[in-house]
């Protein structure tokens, strides 16, 4: 295909309704990603953080308590994201489910604001649970929405790359602006801005619903499967999910647990490793988000043109092993490392999420994304607790600005989780407030992240082998895949070939 042919294809595509709708769909999860990384951007540190507000009010806030804000978001979604998928495919339908999930995200952001305002850690935990009930299911709905509008035509990998990475722009804005707002106007104002971001997502949801209704009425897209009893998902269909789908889930869990938990501790890690201020460290983290947002449309377009999703997954897993290895043994500047992570993340999202509609029936896409997200959240619930416990073991009490006698007990990963709710005494142990873990602690977490990416690499290789032994749709070049779609739409093509 020559350059003129590429321009012709772009000219044909750019005027289609689906690309204009995609612009709005990008904002659907903007708010949830903005507030998701509050623990990483404004959780701990000496000034302008939640930990400082707790310390000023004579309450304890340890590294593990901060990481627990990630975990309680993820724990409910180890199960509930599956039900979110069922709500989409079988019960509520995509539109009403999207509205429900964006509402829960906004409610969670409002409760978290009240919790910070009242210096109430149990309320903050509850708020993150409510937020989690909507946040991950909303990501499932966004994926199902994109698959609904793009499968069978050009640009599905590009569309997934754009929406997922633009969502990460929300996290970038958080790391870029929240610390500055907290330093200048206070931590309460920084958290309030998260509520505003969630309102933007709620408004985009209303626009998408109107667009979807219009598209169905005009015949641009088909009605939702749950509206047709014959096409609607049956619970017995759950057992028909292909082995390839389960390997995709394994890749999702272990590659993402080598990324997101790292982002959650990266600010403090950079403060230690590179001797940076908290604001500068947050700015460097945002480079990863912006790089992935810029690279994903390009990588997505390449994946659409080339195909061979399994090879992109192998490349992504390998690259994340190398990134954490370099963080472990070298001192390459943080901006270069975060830029590389952003590009490698684009490999992952462009190869991973568009693979699901190729291996599951159309009436189960939402449910499949729900299962995948639930398993992903199992990993994202466990890993922050592990890293938090590891880092708490490397905190030097001499780093604390105003050390006080340690309490009689210390919360660790093996303790009952409810202990976190009661560990808010007037005293502060060596792991709370301004004290940062030693660099050796972060090196231990890098080894954990390397191992996680290693499991993802093994699963990617296994997926390649299984796919090659079957229909080969995930490893096929794009031209053969388009023929596969045509054969699905017209069974006579298969008969003619036979």
URDAQUI-V31265 format. One record per helix or strand of 2 or more residues. SS is the DSSP state (H for helix, E for strand). FROM is the first residue (numbers start at 0). LEN is the number of residues. Records with the same first field share a line. If there is no record, write none. Layout:
SS->FROM-LEN / FROM-LEN
This chain:
H->2-12 / 16-9 / 29-7 / 37-5 / 49-7 / 62-13 / 76-15 / 93-24 / 120-30 / 155-30 / 186-31 / 224-3 / 234-6 / 242-14 / 259-14 / 277-29 / 308-21 / 333-26 / 361-31 / 396-3 / 418-4 / 438-31 / 477-12 / 490-7
